[in-house]
């Protein structure tokens, strides 16, 4: 899959992402996601629990009901760790990514993956398997290159950012201005006109650093820059640029933008500090096309008592074009599918409908999930819980939860069922690109991948060039 400076990543990828070495961790990750959700299903709706109506139950009654699911939790654990489901999510994921490869929004690969997943979900015996139409962005990066011409010749590794425009065919050749922050760019604004702005922002955490990828081109354009190059959003690098989405702003000129390696950003920063004149020739063939037709992929296990009430589990099926999307977010999508498979295999029937949604075009800003919300928001009161897995399949220790304090106490009891595999924590501030709409409507939310630190996430993204 990789060539040149990335060839060394192939064995790393095989071991870390699709290798047996990670399988045990992935199984634990799947279990905490599955049990944490499934054993909330027999409880009252995430909203109804806290009402004042006659159906309200005491906490002790709810606690006792949760405790009765201890044997079911053990059955799930045994099936996943020791039974026929052992390694199943890994095998399923490996087959898809080996068969289809990258799944960029608007690409034929993504639509092929959606077709395969629809067939897989039907073949698994799940219910109400269907596709919901979505219009999604279609952007292609084309050929791209960056060469430092001064103070020495140096070919740079770059990855254009999603939705970036391209350069003229002859490219852009310009002097470089290196800055470490937006504040510095504003202070040195007059120096940026007609130049290529290089951001060498320090990495403190993902949420802080990713602002430069998202907004770097806009801020550079405001001060007259011709293009922007952003230090990859990563805590670690072996000369590996990362891609990702960026956003233009209405009324601000669009300029080409790409990510460069941490090493090149640091080198140019050192050169600039010595007073060296830096000149780069940037060529990018990026181009946007009319929106394409795509689909969110849906499957269910219908609830036995409250079928109109929904517990949603999800991950996204699309990826960027320079990796195979095994970690972001193939792992999340496939463990979400596995949760329903386990219920079916054990002959369980939840009281509420368990709905799996595999989102399309998440990497372009949650496009598929946004359109899903618009289609279903009139029924938001029937959504008892929403969950997204999109932080990588690392060793978990619990869940992030967004909801009331009373709901949190109940969730802590639910998570106690996972004591046999030591995954019991319930932390605050759960969120996710694809489910934030529902959170804003007051629907309780769980996020998986609790223990994934920025280091874990960006190291794995490094291995697939896909932040």
C-alpha positions in Angstrom: 0.0 0.0 0.0 2.8 2.4 0.8 5.9 3.4 -1.2 8.8 5.6 -0.7 9.2 7.0 2.9 6.0 5.1 3.9 7.1 1.6 2.9 8.3 0.9 6.5 4.7 1.4 7.7 3.3 -1.7 6.1 4.4 -4.1 8.8 3.4 -1.6 11.5 -0.1 -1.5 9.9 -0.4 -5.2 9.8 0.6 -5.6 13.4 -1.2 -2.6 15.0 -4.4 -2.3 13.0 -5.2 -5.6 11.3 -2.9 -8.0 13.1 -3.7 -10.6 15.7 -1.6 -8.7 18.2 -4.4 -6.1 18.7 -7.3 -8.6 18.5 -7.6 -9.1 22.3 -7.8 -5.4 22.9 -10.3 -5.0 20.1 -12.5 -7.7 21.7 -12.5 -5.9 25.0 -13.3 -2.6 23.3 -16.2 -4.3 21.5 -17.5 -5.8 24.8 -17.6 -2.6 26.7 -19.4 -0.8 23.9 -21.9 -3.7 23.5 -22.7 -4.5 27.1 -22.7 -0.9 28.1 -25.4 -0.2 25.5 -27.4 -3.4 25.5 -28.1 -3.6 29.2 -29.4 -0.1 29.2 -32.1 -1.2 26.7 -34.5 -2.8 29.2 -34.4 0.4 31.3 -36.8 3.3 30.8 -35.9 5.8 28.1 -33.0 8.1 28.8 -35.5 10.9 29.2 -38.4 9.0 30.8 -36.4 7.8 33.7 -36.2 11.2 35.1 -39.8 12.2 34.6 -42.4 12.8 37.2 -45.0 10.4 35.8 -46.5 7.3 37.5 -44.0 5.1 35.6 -41.0 6.6 37.3 -39.1 4.0 39.3 -36.7 4.3 42.2 -33.0 4.1 41.7 -32.9 0.9 43.9 -35.5 -0.8 41.6 -33.4 0.1 38.5 -30.2 -1.0 40.2 -31.7 -4.4 41.0 -32.9 -4.8 37.5 -29.5 -4.1 36.1 -27.9 -6.6 38.5 -30.2 -9.3 37.1 -28.3 -9.1 33.8 -25.0 -10.3 35.3 -25.4 -13.8 33.7 -26.3 -12.3 30.3 -23.2 -10.1 30.5 -21.1 -13.2 31.2 -22.6 -14.9 28.2 -21.7 -12.0 26.0 -18.1 -12.0 27.3 -17.7 -15.7 26.8 -19.1 -15.6 23.3 -16.8 -12.8 22.3 -13.6 -13.9 24.0 -13.9 -17.7 23.8 -16.7 -18.6 21.5 -17.5 -18.4 17.8 -17.4 -14.6 17.8 -13.7 -14.6 18.7 -11.8 -12.5 16.2 -14.9 -12.1 14.0 -15.0 -8.3 13.9 -11.3 -8.4 12.9 -11.9 -10.9 10.1 -14.8 -8.9 8.8 -12.9 -5.7 8.8 -9.8 -7.2 7.2 -11.9 -8.6 4.4 -13.5 -5.3 3.6 -10.4 -3.1 3.7 -8.4 -5.7 1.7 -11.2 -6.0 -0.9 -12.2 -2.3 -1.2 -9.3 -0.2 0.1 -9.7 3.5 0.7 -13.3 4.9 0.8 -13.2 8.6 0.0 -16.4 10.6 -0.1 -17.7 10.6 -3.7 -15.6 7.7 -4.8 -16.6 4.4 -6.4 -14.8 2.6 -3.6 -17.1 4.1 -1.0 -20.2 3.1 -2.9 -18.8 -0.4 -3.4 -18.2 -0.7 0.4 -21.8 0.4 1.1 -23.1 -2.2 -1.3 -21.0 -4.9 0.4 -22.1 -3.8 3.9 -25.7 -3.9 2.9 -25.3 -7.5 1.7 -23.3 -8.4 4.8 -26.0 -7.1 7.2 -28.7 -8.9 5.3 -26.7 -12.1 5.3 -26.2 -11.7 9.1 -29.9 -12.0 9.6 -30.4 -8.4 10.9 -33.7 -6.7 10.4 -34.9 -3.7 8.4 -31.6 -3.5 6.5 -31.8 -0.5 4.1 -30.0 2.4 2.6 -31.0 6.1 3.2 -30.0 8.4 0.4 -27.5 11.2 1.1 -25.8 13.9 -1.1 -22.1 14.0 -0.3 -19.1 16.1 -1.4 -16.9 14.7 -4.2 -13.3 16.0 -4.0 -10.1 14.4 -5.5 -6.6 15.4 -4.6 -4.9 14.7 -8.0 -1.1 14.9 -8.3 0.6 17.0 -5.8 4.2 18.0 -4.9 6.2 20.6 -3.0 9.9 21.3 -3.6 12.0 23.6 -1.5 14.2 25.6 -3.9 16.0 27.8 -1.4 18.1 27.7 0.7 18.6 24.2 -0.8 16.8 21.8 -3.0 14.6 19.5 -0.9 11.6 17.5 -2.1 8.9 17.6 0.6 6.2 15.0 1.5 2.8 16.7 1.5 -0.9 15.7 1.5 -3.5 18.1 0.3 -6.3 18.8 2.7 -9.9 17.8 1.8 -11.9 20.5 -0.1 -8.7 22.4 -1.0 -8.5 24.0 -4.4 -5.6 23.2 -6.7 -2.8 25.4 -7.9 -2.4 26.6 -11.5 -0.7 23.9 -13.6 2.7 25.6 -13.3 2.2 25.7 -9.5 2.9 28.5 -7.1 6.5 29.5 -6.4 6.8 31.9 -3.5 8.8 32.8 -0.5 7.8 31.3 2.8 6.7 32.9 6.1 6.9 30.6 9.0 4.6 31.2 12.0 3.8 29.2 15.2 0.3 30.6 15.9 -2.6 32.6 14.5 -1.6 35.4 16.8 1.9 35.5 15.3 0.3 35.5 11.8 -1.8 38.6 12.7 1.2 40.4 14.1 3.2 39.7 11.0 0.3 40.1 8.6 2.0 42.6 6.2 4.9 40.2 5.8 2.6 37.4 4.6 1.3 39.0 1.4 2.3 37.1 -1.7 3.9 34.4 0.3 3.3 30.8 1.3 2.4 30.7 5.0 3.9 27.7 6.9 2.3 26.9 10.2 4.6 25.2 12.8 2.1 25.2 15.6 3.3 23.2 18.7 1.4 20.1 19.4 -0.3 20.2 22.9 -3.4 18.2 22.1 -5.5 17.3 19.1 -8.4 19.7 19.6 -6.0 22.7 19.8 -3.7 21.7 16.9 -6.5 20.7 14.5 -7.7 24.3 14.4 -4.7 25.1 12.2 -5.7 22.4 9.8 -9.3 23.5 9.7 -8.7 27.3 9.6 -5.2 27.7 8.4 -6.0 28.5 4.8 -8.6 31.1 5.7 -6.5 33.0 8.2 -3.5 33.0 5.7 -5.8 34.2 2.9 -7.0 37.1 5.0 -3.5 38.5 5.1 -2.8 38.0 1.4 -1.0 34.7 1.4 -0.9 32.6 -1.8 -1.1 29.2 -0.1 -0.7 27.6 3.3 1.2 24.6 4.5 0.3 23.2 7.9 2.4 21.0 10.2 0.6 17.7 10.4 -1.7 17.3 13.5 0.3 14.5 15.2 2.2 13.9 18.4 4.8 11.7 16.6 6.1 11.5 13.1 8.4 9.4 10.9 8.3 11.9 8.0 4.6 11.2 7.5 2.1 13.9 6.5 -1.5 13.6 7.5 -4.6 14.6 5.6 -8.0 15.7 6.8 -10.8 18.2 6.1 -10.3 22.0 6.0 -13.0 24.7 5.6 -13.1 27.8 3.5 -15.0 30.9 4.7 -17.5 32.9 2.6 -16.0 36.2 1.5 -12.4 35.0 2.0 -10.3 34.1 -1.1 -9.7 30.4 -1.4 -6.1 29.4 -1.5 -4.5 25.9 -1.8 -3.6 24.2 1.4 -1.8 21.0 2.4 -0.2 19.4 5.4 3.5 18.8 5.6 5.5 16.6 8.0 6.5 17.6 11.5 10.1 17.3 10.4 9.8 19.8 7.5 7.9 22.2 9.6 10.5 22.2 12.3 13.3 22.5 9.7 11.8 25.5 8.1 11.3 27.1 11.5 14.9 26.7 12.3 15.9 28.1 8.9 13.7 31.1 9.3 15.1 31.7 12.8 18.6 32.0 11.2 17.3 34.5 8.7 17.4 32.1 5.7 15.2 32.9 2.7 13.0 30.0 2.0 11.3 29.5 -1.4 8.9 26.6 -2.2 7.3 25.5 -5.4 3.9 24.0 -4.7 1.8 22.1 -7.2 -1.6 20.6 -6.4 -4.1 19.1 -8.8 -7.0 19.0 -6.3 -10.5 19.5 -7.7 -14.0 19.5 -6.4 -16.9 18.0 -8.4 -20.7 18.2 -8.1 -22.1 16.4 -5.0 -22.4 12.7 -5.4 -25.2 10.2 -4.4 -24.4 8.1 -1.4 -26.2 6.3 1.5 -26.2 5.8 5.2 -26.4 2.1 5.9 -29.0 1.0 8.5 -29.8 -2.3 10.2 -31.8 -3.1 13.3 -32.9 -5.5 15.9 -36.5 -4.5 16.6 -37.5 -3.9 20.2 -39.9 -6.4 21.8 -41.8 -4.0 24.0 -41.0 -0.4 22.8 -40.1 -0.9 19.1 -40.6 2.8 18.4 -37.9 3.8 20.9 -34.4 3.7 19.5 -30.9 3.0 20.9 -28.5 4.0 18.1 -24.9 2.6 17.7 -22.8 3.9 14.9 -19.5 4.4 13.2 -18.6 5.8 9.7 -17.8 3.8 6.7 -15.9 6.4 4.6 -12.2 7.2 5.0 -9.6 9.3 3.4 -7.9 8.2 0.1 -4.3 7.7 1.3 -4.9 4.8 3.7 -7.3 1.9 4.0 -9.4 3.4 6.9 -8.9 0.3 9.1 -8.6 2.5 12.3 -10.6 5.5 11.2 -13.2 4.4 11.2 -13.4 0.8 10.0 -12.9 -0.5 13.5 -15.7 1.7 14.9 -18.1 0.7 12.2 -17.4 -3.0 12.5 -17.6 -3.3 16.3 -20.9 -1.4 16.1 -22.1 -4.1 13.6 -20.7 -6.8 16.0 -22.8 -5.5 18.8 -26.0 -6.4 16.9 -24.4 -9.7 15.8 -23.8 -10.8 19.3 -27.4 -10.0 20.4 -28.7 -12.1 17.5 -26.3 -15.0 18.1 -27.4 -15.2 21.8 -31.1 -15.1 20.9 -31.6 -11.8 22.8 -34.4 -9.4 22.0 -34.0 -5.9 23.5 -37.1 -4.1 24.7 -36.1 -1.1 22.5 -35.0 -1.2 18.9 -31.2 -1.3 18.6 -30.3 0.5 15.4 -27.0 0.4 13.6 -26.1 3.3 11.3 -22.9 3.3 9.2 -22.5 6.9 8.3 -21.2 8.1 4.9 -19.0 11.2 4.4 -18.1 11.7 8.1 -14.7 12.9 7.2 -16.2 15.8 5.2 -17.7 17.2 8.4 -20.4 14.7 9.3 -22.4 15.1 6.1 -24.2 11.8 6.2 -25.1 12.1 9.9 -26.4 15.7 9.4 -28.8 14.6 6.7 -29.9 11.6 8.8 -30.7 14.0 11.7 -32.7 16.2 9.4 -34.7 13.2 8.2 -35.4 11.8 11.7 -35.3 14.8 14.1 -39.0 14.9 14.3 -38.8 11.7 16.3 -35.9 12.7 18.5 -38.0 12.1 21.6 -38.0 8.4 20.7 -34.2 8.2 20.8 -33.2 6.8 24.2 -29.5 6.8 23.7 -27.0 7.5 20.9 -23.5 6.2 20.6 -20.6 6.7 18.2 -17.3 4.8 18.0 -14.7 6.9 16.2 -11.7 7.3 18.5 -9.8 4.2 17.4 -9.8 0.6 18.6 -7.4 0.7 21.5 -7.5 -0.8 25.0 -10.5 0.8 26.7 -11.3 1.3 30.3 -14.9 2.6 30.1 -17.2 5.1 28.4 -17.6 8.8 28.0 -21.2 9.8 28.9 -23.3 12.9 28.3 -26.5 13.1 30.2 -28.1 14.1 33.5 -26.5 13.2 36.9 -29.2 10.7 37.6 -28.6 9.0 34.2 -24.9 8.9 35.0 -25.5 7.0 38.2 -27.5 4.5 36.4 -24.8 4.2 33.7 -22.3 3.5 36.4 -24.4 0.5 37.5 -24.6 -0.7 33.9 -20.9 -0.5 33.5 -20.3 -2.5 36.7 -21.5 -5.5 34.7 -18.1 -5.3 32.9 -16.1 -5.8 36.0 -14.9 -9.3 34.8 -12.9 -7.5 32.0 -12.1 -4.4 34.1 -13.9 -1.9 32.0 -16.1 0.1 34.3 -15.3 3.8 34.2 -17.9 6.4 33.2 -16.3 9.8 32.3 -17.8 13.1 31.3 -17.9 15.0 28.1 -18.9 12.3 25.6 -19.4 13.6 22.1 -19.0 12.8 18.4 -19.3 14.4 15.0 -22.1 12.1 14.0 -24.2 12.3 17.1 -23.7 15.9 18.4 -27.1 16.9 16.8 -28.9 14.4 19.1 -26.9 15.5 22.2 -28.0 19.1 21.5 -31.6 17.8 21.6 -31.0 16.3 25.0 -30.6 12.7 24.0 -28.1 10.8 26.4 -24.9 9.9 24.6 -22.1 7.4 25.0 -18.7 7.6 23.3 -16.4 4.7 23.0 -12.6 4.6 23.0 -12.4 6.3 26.4 -8.7 5.7 27.1 -7.6 6.7 23.7 -5.2 9.6 24.4 -4.0 12.0 21.8 -0.8 10.1 21.6 -2.6 6.8 20.8 -4.8 8.4 18.2 -2.2 10.3 16.3 0.3 7.4 16.3 -2.3 5.2 14.7 -3.4 7.8 12.3 0.2 8.1 11.4 0.2 4.5 10.4 -2.7 5.0 8.0 -2.0 8.6 7.0 -5.6 9.3 8.0 -6.3 11.6 10.9 
